[in-house]
Structures are given as structure tokens and as C-alpha cells.
Amino acid sequence: MKKLVSVLLASSLLLAGCQSGSSSAPAETSQPVTTAAETQKETTKEAEESGGVFTGKAPGFHGDIVVEITVEEDVITDLKVTEHSETENIGEAALPVLAQQALDNQTINVDTVAGATVTSDGFRAALKDAVESAGLDVSKLSQAVAASDGQKEEVTIDTDIVVVGAGGAGLTASLSALQNGAKVVLLEKMSFAGGASSMAGAGTTATGSKWLAEDGVEDSPEKLKADLLENGHNLNHEPTVDIFVNTVGEAFDWLVDPEGANVEYQRPTTSRTYSGVGRGAGVVKTLLAHVEEAGGQVLMSTPATELMVTDGKVTGVKAEGEKEVYTINAKAVILATGGFGANDDLVPEEFQKFVYAGAAGATGDAIEMTKAVDADLINMEFVNVQPNSIVLPSGLGQYCNPGVGGAYKTSGAFMVNEKGERFANEQGGAYELIQAMKGNEASYLILDEASFTAFNEGMKGSKIYTDEDVETWLKNNGSSNPVMVGGDTLEDVAKVLNLPDGALTAAAESYNQAVDAGTDEFGRTLTMKISGDGPYYAVQMWLRYYATLGGLHVNEQMQVLNTSQNPVDGLYAAGEAVGGLEGDIYLGGSLFGWAMTSGYKAGTSVAEAIQ
Ligand SMILES: Cc1cc2nc3c(=O)[nH]c(=O)nc-3n(C[C@H](O)[C@H](O)[C@H](O)COP(=O)(O)OP(=O)(O)OC[C@H]3O[C@@H](n4cnc5c(N)ncnc54)[C@H](O)[C@@H]3O)c2cc1C
């Protein structure tokens, strides 16, 4: 999807000779209006006529970012991102921030927006390209963004509830509290809302909801509880599971009710989950709009830094914005800061050798902040890991399920370890594959031409990468991530990967024999042989982690308990900041479902408690 972002330098800034820090028009976004070729043609024509409109482009996270600048007397007076396909609510949300910063400071050298590093790099490169096309002096336009003078205004806000974190849990908590008559301030530390919720597929558990009953899906809180406990190897915290299974139906009814959160979900379903329209990013966008419409005061780029505690009671939070320092007095605080996957001090060491694929803001701030009230923590040793991942050039983990699924359906494909030996049922349960991969130093997916093509089709179809990426990565020949290697023979591939001589050929032979015999030593149902003719390919597969399963201990009102198991006055929590629901691995749809359910529950019970 191509989109357009536009910012215009305010006339006051122009008249002031472009001093940094002057006010400028707010960023606006709009839907796509032109194709790449049309844009280029139009801007070139415009440039010829006015001599002042120039474009530049550079790769972003998903395809090119195209920037158009209007220049008058060596000043950039207008800056538009005319095309991009950046991730909705993440890179997309960062672009207006970058564009405004560039325009306000008249610089290419804008600060990276946290959580959108690749988009920020792409934007800077595209802007540089445009500046070069305009014949402007790149060095003059490369100064660092002016640092603030360090003086921040002290601001005090009095409210009923302060919610920390504008992901799925914080947004549902805010909206349900607002709808129950409370005054809400919502703090978000990033420049955009959404956290992990924006990155998720938004499959949402709906057990016990009206929709599920109408759609004839048989399910019950008891069945959901049994499935959660079995899936989590009985390592779940049962009281937390009970909160979820007994509230999720009511919460989902509210989520889709036009009088409730009014979020759009796809219907019908044949399982216990429904998918949010526009995935997690779509759900977040709708919720944020509804929180603002309901009168919530949303402060972006404003991390809560500490809890205010008097005589054991939480009375608000301190927070720090770009230009203000806040004291927010509140009758209650809801912590919805997400997980701790981005914080190596909290992620157990055994997981740190895997690749992280979660939100940049998931630094476990609730864990740190609640030390002040001696909060009880549950299951901090559990982190959700998934197989079938590559490492993108940015270093981020990327799931490959669409590629792997296509490959296994199309032709022979199997996985080997660093010894060139198969080690697992590649199509068995994720949990079993994870356990097997944990024992490897490296894991590779081996493909013939047909299965490699199907792998890439799946990935391209999910807009994860392009044909050009595949070409570049194959040329890199395993020297950088993602490791994607091709060769005429299996031994050519094995050589690049440093697998022992003959091991890969032997693995392919025994794999094909298993297809003929109809039995596999790892229990996989094998129907398709790997081709006898090259070329062959290998893609290095990683374990990735992106959600954390431990966190705060709460009671049925979502009130945080301390280590003496007593509720902390005025302190509540929701979402991934709460531990114990899942045990050692999560059940599909239940984490997003938990964010929605626990947020709804926290918002309603806090609004009731403070009345
Ligand atoms: C790639 C990916 C795919 C996923 N897929 C699924 C799936 O298919 N199904 C499923 O059930 N679950 C899935 N999950 C997990 C699920 O999405 C999350 O567990 C859930 O959305 C977490 O919601 P949350 O509101 O608790 O946290 P988040 O959505 O992470 O929101 C927390 C917010 O708090 C902000 N914040 C943190 N600290 C502070 C502070 N000090 N001050 C102010 N703000 C702060 C963060 O910036 C963030 O915006 C996925 C997660 C990821 C990353």
C-alpha cells in the first residue's frame, strides 16, 4: 500500500529565516494519490515550471520511501513523503515526525524515531537524495537537530486515572474508564501509539462472547482454561487464567459493540478467535481515535518515569515530555507498559542468543517502577519463543510462516543443523520444533528450486520482502543477514554454510528414502521429495522472541499485589505487564485477547473503585 505524508513549513518560520524551534504546521497524512511513475513525472514537470520541487528516494522497511521537497531561495519550504509502504502505525507513524523535524530544523540529519530505525534511515537517505537533486549544499543541511536548552516547563495535571502505555491494554483501559465517567490521562513514551499491539496479527480470543455463540462455535471458559493450562505446561498462574476466561466474553462483546469500543473485526469465525480489521495496527488506530473522541488526554513522547507513593498509596506518576516535566496527580494509576523483551537486564540469558522481534518500547518499565511498592512478580523466567524466523538486515527477527508454509506444500524441503543433519519434524508442533532448535548451534531450511520459489512467494505475498531483496541476499552469499545461499549442488550450498562434507547430500537422500517408505524417523508425514537436480538453496532459520510471559501479580480488579500478597492502594495493571496467564508459551490469540480483556477490566473496575 502506497501512502503520502505531507508537512509544510509555517509562514512564521519562513519569515524568521528558518530558526530552529519555530512553530510549523502540523503534520497531516492522506491516502495515496499517485503511482511512482506518475509522481516522478508530475514533480519533474513542476520542477521545470517553478524550478523548486525535487524528489529523492531510498529503501525503507518495505520498499522505497519517496520524498519531495519544495525549495525557495535555498530554504526547504515544503516536504512531502509522496510514497511509502512502511508498516502501519509504526514506520508510517514515524514519517510525519521525521518530516516535521527535518523541516523545522532544515536538516537531513534528523533524529531516529525510536522503534522505527529502518524507516528513519530510509527517510534520511531519501531526503539527502532530494537535497542533492535540488543542488543544495548537503553539508549545510546536515547539522544535528538543535538540542533543547534543557529547561523544561513544570506542569501539574490533576486527573482521576493516569494510564501508562498506549498499546492495546492501555487504550482499552482508557476507553472503558472514560465511558464509565472517569477523567483519563494516557501517557505513551514513543512518538506513536501501539507498542507490540500494532505489530500483532490481532487474532483475539472471544470465548463466551455473543458473536461466538451466534456463529455456532462451541467453546466455554472451562475449555479455554483447560487449553491454556495444557498449552502452557501447567506453568500458568491459575488465578490470572481465571480472570481471563471469566471476563474475555464480556470484554469482546464490548470491543465490537457500536456503543462500546466499536472496533471492526472480521466475521464469521470457525475458531475461538476473531481477527481485527487492519490487524493490530488497525485496532490500535480505532481505539486511539475513540479515546481522543471520548475526551482522553493523550500525551505522546511522554514516558512515565516513576510512581508517586505516599504512605504506601500510589497517588500519581512523574513523567517527562520533550518540553515538559509532569507531575500527574491521580486517584489511580493503570500500568499498561507491555512486556520486557527489549530489556536484556530482564530477559533471561538463555533467550538472548535468539533474535528479538518485538516492540522497541517493551523495556519492562512497569517492573522497574513498581519496585517502589515492592510489587510481586510472576513467571519472569518465561519468554515466548517461536521458530521459523529469519534475521532482517536491520537485525530484527522476522517470522517466515507464510514462506515456510508455501515451501512445504510445494516440493521437498527440510531443516538441518550445523552438522548437516535433520533434527526434527519440521511440520510438527511449534513447541517441539522450538525445543529441537534450542539444541542447535545453527538451523537451516534446505530447499530445491520449486520450494524456494514458493517460500519467496509466500514472503512477498505478505509484503515481508521483495524480489530485489532476494537477489541482494543471494549475492551476499551468507556474509550478512538474512543468510540465504544458493548453489548448483547440495555440496555447493553445504560448503558456504561450513557443513561437514557429504552430510547435506546424505540428509537429502535419507529424506527422499523416507518419502518413498512413507515413514519418517521424526514423525513427519512426507509426501514430496526434494528434487534430484539443482539449484538448491538454504535459508538460516532462527528462534525469535517477541512477547514476554512474566510480570505483575494482580487480583480480580486488576489491582497490583505486593510481595505480601496485599493489593497496593491506587495501583492497577493490564496487558503484557501482567504475568502468569500463559505458562511457558502462549496460546494463539490469547495475548492480544488478554490485552483487550485486561485493559477493559482494569478501566471498568478502576472507574468504579474511584467513584
Ligand atoms: C510481532 C508480534 C506479533 C504478535 N502476534 C500475536 C498474535 O498473533 N496473537 C496474540 O495473541 N498476541 C500476539 N502478540 C503479542 C500481543 O500483541 C501483545 O502481548 C499485546 O498486544 C500487548 O499489549 P500491551 O498493551 O500489553 O502492550 P503493548 O502493545 O506493547 O503496549 C505497551 C505500550 O506502553 C508503552 N510504554 C512502555 N513503557 C512506558 C512508559 N514508561 N511510559 C509511557 N509509555 C510506556 C510502549 O511504548 C507501548 O506503546 C504479538 C506480538 C508481537 C510483537
The ligand as a Gaussian input file, in Angstrom:
#p B3LYP/6-31G(d) Opt

LIG

0 1
 C        5.305000      -9.208000      16.200000
 C        4.288000      -9.605000      17.221000
 C        3.257000     -10.455000      16.856000
 C        2.314000     -10.856000      17.795000
 N        1.300000     -11.664000      17.398000
 C        0.356000     -12.020000      18.290000
 C       -0.753000     -12.815000      17.897000
 O       -0.873000     -13.175000      16.725000
 N       -1.668000     -13.171000      18.832000
 C       -1.561000     -12.782000      20.131000
 O       -2.407000     -13.140000      20.948000
 N       -0.528000     -11.999000      20.532000
 C        0.414000     -11.625000      19.655000
 N        1.452000     -10.834000      20.054000
 C        1.503000     -10.398000      21.459000
 C        0.479000      -9.299000      21.746000
 O        0.358000      -8.481000      20.609000
 C        0.920000      -8.471000      22.938000
 O        1.112000      -9.290000      24.054000
 C       -0.114000      -7.410000      23.329000
 O       -0.516000      -6.685000      22.191000
 C        0.483000      -6.496000      24.366000
 O       -0.356000      -5.413000      24.574000
 P        0.013000      -4.350000      25.687000
 O       -0.917000      -3.224000      25.530000
 O        0.128000      -5.007000      26.994000
 O        1.493000      -3.883000      25.315000
 P        1.967000      -3.008000      24.077000
 O        1.048000      -3.136000      22.955000
 O        3.385000      -3.332000      23.853000
 O        1.822000      -1.527000      24.623000
 C        2.625000      -1.038000      25.661000
 C        2.849000       0.439000      25.411000
 O        3.418000       1.038000      26.559000
 C        4.407000       1.977000      26.152000
 N        5.278000       2.230000      27.309000
 C        6.194000       1.388000      27.844000
 N        6.780000       1.976000      28.903000
 C        6.229000       3.209000      29.045000
 C        6.428000       4.298000      29.943000
 N        7.335000       4.252000      30.916000
 N        5.686000       5.408000      29.788000
 C        4.765000       5.507000      28.778000
 N        4.552000       4.512000      27.883000
 C        5.265000       3.370000      28.025000
 C        5.053000       1.272000      24.984000
 O        5.788000       2.156000      24.181000
 C        3.838000       0.681000      24.271000
 O        3.280000       1.565000      23.344000
 C        2.400000     -10.401000      19.137000
 C        3.425000      -9.527000      19.498000
 C        4.366000      -9.129000      18.547000
 C        5.469000      -8.184000      18.942000

